[in-house]
């Protein structure tokens, strides 16, 4: 699959980002400059470790599905987005502390996040949906139908606080297994292949990316009831969000979102996917959050 060159670049390294966050420095993104001037870049936080959403390719370029969506949106909005590599564990603190203006890392619209716009932020319209899968080495796949089948085993997750981490932690209440936390997807899937862990719990899209063409590992099962919409996150009262949502709807209507999805996932979105349908904003009520 051909990778398109990214026009994004990292303006802060992780150590600098952490230092700025600890100092409490408020980095404000500016609106585009008046006609004849150059627009200030709007900072976007992305982990850049979650292919195919956002990652660094072999040419040291920031690429991925979400970055292509952002690139097209920026073009239509007349803005410029600047990607800042941001660890997922620091994403919402960076957003609400003013270090970034948009959070982009395949962020699932969980009830906890939807119900806490002050500490998390507010989601854009959904750009697609994703669910949890369990991946094992191929010889074990036919024996695993749920977390209960992994009693006494080691299960890998990427980062603390992610959707897979939350489901695995919940499953540990009823099944005795060891949770092993990794910094990124390549590390956890390599550990699985090498036999250092027995399974990986991860969202389906990055799992398909990491396991493509590898006969040694296989998706064993899809965990029922885990599929959730995914979107970008803005600070609660940021007016940029409404403008961005309008552009997303236009991209869905004219087929641009479907083309971007196909580029990275190598299939068209499912028929009911928010990647190719204009849908209402997701709210706690629409998700049945108590």
C-alpha positions as CSV (number, residue, x, y, z in Angstrom):
1,X,0.0,0.0,0.0
2,X,1.4,3.4,-1.0
3,X,2.0,5.8,1.8
4,X,1.5,9.5,1.1
5,X,4.1,11.9,2.4
6,X,3.0,13.7,5.5
7,X,3.1,17.5,5.7
8,X,2.9,17.3,9.5
9,X,5.9,17.5,11.7
10,X,6.7,17.2,15.4
11,X,7.4,20.6,17.0
12,X,8.0,19.3,20.5
13,X,9.8,16.2,21.6
14,X,8.3,14.1,24.4
15,X,10.8,15.3,27.0
16,X,10.1,19.0,26.1
17,X,6.4,18.4,26.1
18,X,6.5,16.9,29.6
19,X,8.7,19.7,30.8
20,X,6.3,22.3,29.5
21,X,3.3,20.5,31.0
22,X,5.0,20.3,34.4
23,X,5.8,24.0,34.3
24,X,2.2,24.8,33.6
25,X,3.0,26.9,30.6
26,X,-0.2,27.7,28.6
27,X,0.4,27.4,24.8
28,X,-2.5,28.9,23.0
29,X,-3.3,28.2,19.4
30,X,-4.2,31.3,17.3
31,X,-6.8,31.8,14.7
32,X,-5.6,32.1,11.1
33,X,-4.0,35.4,10.4
34,X,-5.8,38.0,8.3
35,X,-5.6,37.9,4.5
36,X,-2.0,38.4,3.4
37,X,-0.5,36.8,6.6
38,X,0.5,33.3,7.5
39,X,-1.8,31.3,9.8
40,X,-0.5,30.1,13.2
41,X,-0.3,26.3,13.3
42,X,-3.0,24.7,15.5
43,X,-1.3,22.1,17.7
44,X,-2.7,18.6,17.5
45,X,-1.7,15.9,20.0
46,X,-1.1,12.4,18.7
47,X,0.7,9.4,20.3
48,X,2.2,8.5,16.8
49,X,2.5,4.9,18.1
50,X,-0.9,3.6,17.0
51,X,-0.9,2.6,13.3
52,X,-2.8,3.0,11.2
53,X,-4.4,6.0,13.0
54,X,-1.1,7.9,13.5
55,X,2.5,6.7,13.4
56,X,6.0,7.5,12.2
57,X,6.9,5.7,9.0
58,X,10.2,4.5,7.7
59,X,11.0,7.9,6.3
60,X,10.4,9.6,9.7
61,X,7.1,11.1,8.5
62,X,4.0,11.4,10.6
63,X,1.3,9.5,8.7
64,X,-2.0,7.6,9.2
65,X,-5.7,7.6,8.8
66,X,-6.5,10.3,11.4
67,X,-3.7,12.5,10.1
68,X,-5.1,12.3,6.6
69,X,-8.5,13.3,7.9
70,X,-6.9,16.2,9.7
71,X,-4.9,17.2,6.7
72,X,-8.0,17.4,4.5
73,X,-10.0,19.2,7.2
74,X,-7.3,21.8,7.6
75,X,-7.2,22.4,3.8
76,X,-11.0,23.0,3.8
77,X,-10.9,25.2,6.9
78,X,-7.9,27.3,5.7
79,X,-5.9,26.3,8.8
80,X,-2.6,24.5,9.4
81,X,-2.3,21.7,12.0
82,X,1.0,20.9,13.7
83,X,1.3,17.5,15.2
84,X,2.9,17.2,18.6
85,X,3.9,13.8,19.8
86,X,2.0,13.3,23.0
87,X,1.9,10.1,25.1
88,X,-1.7,9.0,25.5
89,X,-1.5,9.0,29.3
90,X,-0.9,12.8,29.0
91,X,-3.4,13.5,26.2
92,X,-6.3,15.1,28.1
93,X,-4.1,17.0,30.5
94,X,-2.2,18.4,27.5
95,X,-5.5,19.4,25.8
96,X,-7.0,21.1,28.9
97,X,-3.7,22.7,29.8
98,X,-3.5,24.4,26.5
99,X,-0.5,22.5,25.1
100,X,-2.6,21.1,22.3
101,X,-6.0,22.2,20.8
102,X,-7.1,18.8,19.3
103,X,-6.5,15.3,20.7
104,X,-6.1,12.6,18.0
105,X,-5.2,9.0,18.9
106,X,-8.1,6.8,18.0
107,X,-10.0,8.0,21.1
108,X,-13.1,5.9,21.9
109,X,-16.2,7.6,23.1
110,X,-16.6,5.9,26.4
111,X,-19.3,6.9,28.8
112,X,-16.7,8.1,31.3
113,X,-15.2,10.4,28.7
114,X,-18.5,11.6,27.3
115,X,-19.8,12.5,30.8
116,X,-16.7,14.5,31.8
117,X,-16.2,17.3,29.2
118,X,-14.5,19.5,31.7
119,X,-11.6,17.2,32.4
120,X,-11.6,15.3,29.1
121,X,-13.0,17.7,26.5
122,X,-15.8,17.4,23.9
123,X,-15.7,14.9,21.1
124,X,-16.0,15.8,17.4
125,X,-18.6,14.0,15.3
126,X,-17.5,10.3,15.1
127,X,-15.1,9.4,12.3
128,X,-15.5,5.6,12.6
129,X,-16.2,2.9,15.2
130,X,-13.9,0.3,16.8
131,X,-14.2,-2.7,19.1
132,X,-11.9,-4.9,21.2
133,X,-10.3,-8.1,19.9
134,X,-8.1,-10.8,21.5
135,X,-5.2,-11.9,19.5
136,X,-3.0,-15.0,20.2
137,X,-0.4,-17.1,18.4
138,X,-2.1,-19.1,15.7
139,X,-1.9,-22.4,17.4
140,X,-3.9,-21.1,20.4
141,X,-6.5,-19.1,18.6
142,X,-9.1,-21.8,18.2
143,X,-9.1,-22.3,22.0
144,X,-9.7,-18.7,23.0
145,X,-13.3,-17.4,23.0
146,X,-13.1,-15.0,25.9
147,X,-10.8,-13.7,28.6
148,X,-11.9,-16.7,30.7
149,X,-10.0,-18.9,28.4
150,X,-6.7,-17.1,29.2
151,X,-6.6,-18.0,32.9
152,X,-3.0,-18.3,34.1
153,X,-1.8,-16.6,30.9
154,X,-0.1,-13.2,30.2
155,X,-2.2,-10.6,28.3
156,X,-0.6,-7.5,26.8
157,X,-2.2,-4.1,26.6
158,X,-0.8,-0.8,25.2
159,X,-0.6,1.9,27.9
160,X,-2.6,2.3,31.1
161,X,-6.0,3.9,30.8
162,X,-6.7,2.9,27.3
163,X,-9.9,1.0,26.3
164,X,-8.1,-2.4,26.2
165,X,-6.5,-1.8,29.6
166,X,-9.9,-1.0,31.1
167,X,-11.5,-4.2,29.8
168,X,-8.6,-6.4,30.8
169,X,-8.6,-4.9,34.3
170,X,-12.3,-5.6,34.6
171,X,-11.8,-9.2,33.3
172,X,-9.1,-9.7,36.0
173,X,-11.9,-9.5,38.6
174,X,-13.3,-12.8,37.5
175,X,-10.3,-14.5,35.8
176,X,-6.8,-14.9,37.2
177,X,-4.2,-13.8,34.6
178,X,-1.3,-11.4,34.4
179,X,-1.6,-8.0,32.6
180,X,1.5,-6.8,30.9
181,X,1.6,-3.1,29.9
182,X,3.6,-2.0,26.8
183,X,4.5,1.4,25.5
184,X,3.3,0.8,22.0
185,X,1.6,-1.7,19.6
186,X,4.7,-3.0,17.9
187,X,6.3,-3.9,21.2
188,X,3.3,-5.9,22.4
189,X,2.7,-7.8,19.2
190,X,6.4,-8.6,19.0
191,X,6.2,-10.0,22.5
192,X,3.2,-12.1,21.5
193,X,5.0,-13.5,18.5
194,X,8.1,-14.3,20.5
195,X,6.1,-16.1,23.2
196,X,6.8,-13.6,26.1
197,X,3.0,-13.0,26.4
198,X,0.1,-15.3,25.4
199,X,-2.4,-12.8,24.1
200,X,-2.9,-9.1,23.2
201,X,-6.1,-7.2,23.8
202,X,-6.4,-4.3,21.4
203,X,-8.9,-2.5,19.2
204,X,-9.6,-4.3,15.9
205,X,-8.2,-1.7,13.5
206,X,-4.7,-1.4,14.9
207,X,-4.7,-5.2,15.4
208,X,-5.4,-5.8,11.7
209,X,-2.6,-3.5,10.9
210,X,-0.1,-5.1,13.2
211,X,-0.9,-8.7,12.2
212,X,-1.3,-8.3,8.4
213,X,0.7,-10.9,6.5
214,X,1.9,-12.6,9.7
215,X,0.8,-16.3,9.9
216,X,2.2,-16.7,13.4
217,X,-0.5,-14.6,15.1
218,X,-4.3,-14.5,14.6
219,X,-7.3,-12.7,16.0
220,X,-9.0,-15.3,18.2
221,X,-12.2,-13.5,19.1
222,X,-14.1,-10.2,19.0
223,X,-15.3,-9.2,22.4
224,X,-19.1,-8.6,22.3
225,X,-20.5,-5.3,23.3
226,X,-17.2,-3.4,23.0
227,X,-17.7,-1.5,19.7
228,X,-17.7,2.3,20.3
229,X,-17.6,5.4,18.1
230,X,-14.2,7.2,17.7
231,X,-13.5,10.9,17.2
232,X,-11.2,13.8,17.9
233,X,-11.4,15.7,21.2
234,X,-11.4,19.5,21.7
235,X,-11.4,21.6,24.8
236,X,-15.0,21.9,26.1
237,X,-15.8,25.5,24.8
238,X,-13.4,25.7,21.8
239,X,-15.4,27.2,18.8
240,X,-13.0,25.3,16.4
241,X,-15.0,22.2,17.2
242,X,-18.2,23.4,15.5
243,X,-16.2,24.4,12.3
244,X,-14.4,21.1,12.3
245,X,-17.7,19.1,12.6
246,X,-19.2,21.0,9.6
247,X,-16.1,20.0,7.5
248,X,-16.4,16.4,8.7
249,X,-20.0,16.2,7.5
250,X,-19.0,17.6,4.1
251,X,-16.1,15.1,3.8
252,X,-18.6,12.2,4.5
253,X,-21.2,13.5,2.1
254,X,-18.7,13.9,-0.9
255,X,-17.1,10.5,-0.2
256,X,-13.7,11.8,0.9
257,X,-13.9,10.0,4.3
258,X,-14.6,6.7,2.6
259,X,-11.6,7.1,0.3
260,X,-9.3,7.9,3.3
261,X,-10.7,4.9,5.2
262,X,-10.0,2.6,2.3
263,X,-6.5,3.8,1.9
264,X,-5.5,2.8,5.4
265,X,-7.8,-0.1,6.2
266,X,-7.8,-1.6,2.7
267,X,-11.5,-2.1,2.8
268,X,-14.5,0.2,2.6
269,X,-16.1,1.2,5.9
270,X,-19.0,-1.1,7.1
271,X,-22.4,-0.1,5.7
272,X,-23.4,1.5,9.1
273,X,-20.1,3.1,9.9
274,X,-19.9,6.8,10.9
275,X,-16.9,7.0,8.5
276,X,-19.3,7.3,5.6
277,X,-22.5,8.5,7.1
278,X,-23.5,11.9,8.5
279,X,-24.6,11.1,12.0
280,X,-25.7,13.1,15.1
281,X,-23.3,14.1,17.8
282,X,-22.7,11.3,20.2
283,X,-23.9,12.2,23.7
284,X,-24.1,10.3,27.1
285,X,-27.8,9.8,26.5
286,X,-27.4,8.4,22.9
287,X,-24.9,5.9,24.3
288,X,-27.1,4.9,27.2
289,X,-24.7,6.1,29.8
290,X,-26.2,6.0,33.2
